[in-house]
Amino acid sequence: QVQLVESGGGLVQAGGSLRLSCAASGSIFSINRMGWYRQSPGKQREFVAEISSGGGTRYADSVKGRFTISRDNARNTVGLQMNSLKPDDTAVYHCNAVIVNTARATLDVWGQGTPVTVSS
């Protein structure tokens, strides 16, 4: 069994910062890409950022220059530093990872999400 657990969400004023963290645990052999998605009420889940096992990153245009994704391969964690937050960033943020378990099965794993609310 493999799972992702997010932390760090909360309420912040526009212009403020938050840092999200996600930890993978369980029967892990290796982790490929890790990333963050978000979903606002009434909207579909959208891509935010991802980072490869080698450290290559990709961002949604809406967060470029404001958000930074990072990972600690030794601890199986991924973080998302969010600066200059806007009310439009309000959403539930979900961690996602492609994980190879100890049985060598490749799994697309999602966390349950952590809410972020940005007040104007």
KAHUHU-V560832 format. One record per residue. N is the residue number from 0. NEAR is the number of other C-alpha atoms within 8 Angstrom. Layout:
n: {N,N}
near: {NEAR,NEAR}
This chain:
n: {0,1,2,3,4,5,6,7,8,9,10,11,12,13,14,15,16,17,18,19,20,21,22,23,24,25,26,27,28,29,30,31,32,33,34,35,36,37,38,39,40,41,42,43,44,45,46,47,48,49,50,51,52,53,54,55,56,57,58,59,60,61,62,63,64,65,66,67,68,69,70,71,72,73,74,75,76,77,78,79,80,81,82,83,84,85,86,87,88,89,90,91,92,93,94,95,96,97,98,99,100,101,102,103,104,105,106,107,108,109,110,111,112,113,114,115,116,117,118,119}
near: {4,10,10,14,11,14,8,9,10,9,8,11,9,11,8,9,10,11,10,12,11,12,11,10,9,7,8,11,9,7,12,10,10,14,13,13,13,12,11,10,5,4,6,6,8,7,9,11,12,12,15,10,10,5,8,7,9,7,10,9,5,4,9,8,5,9,10,8,13,9,10,8,7,4,6,11,11,13,11,12,11,12,10,9,13,11,10,5,9,11,11,11,12,13,16,13,12,12,13,14,13,8,5,7,7,8,8,8,11,10,11,9,10,12,10,13,11,14,9,6}
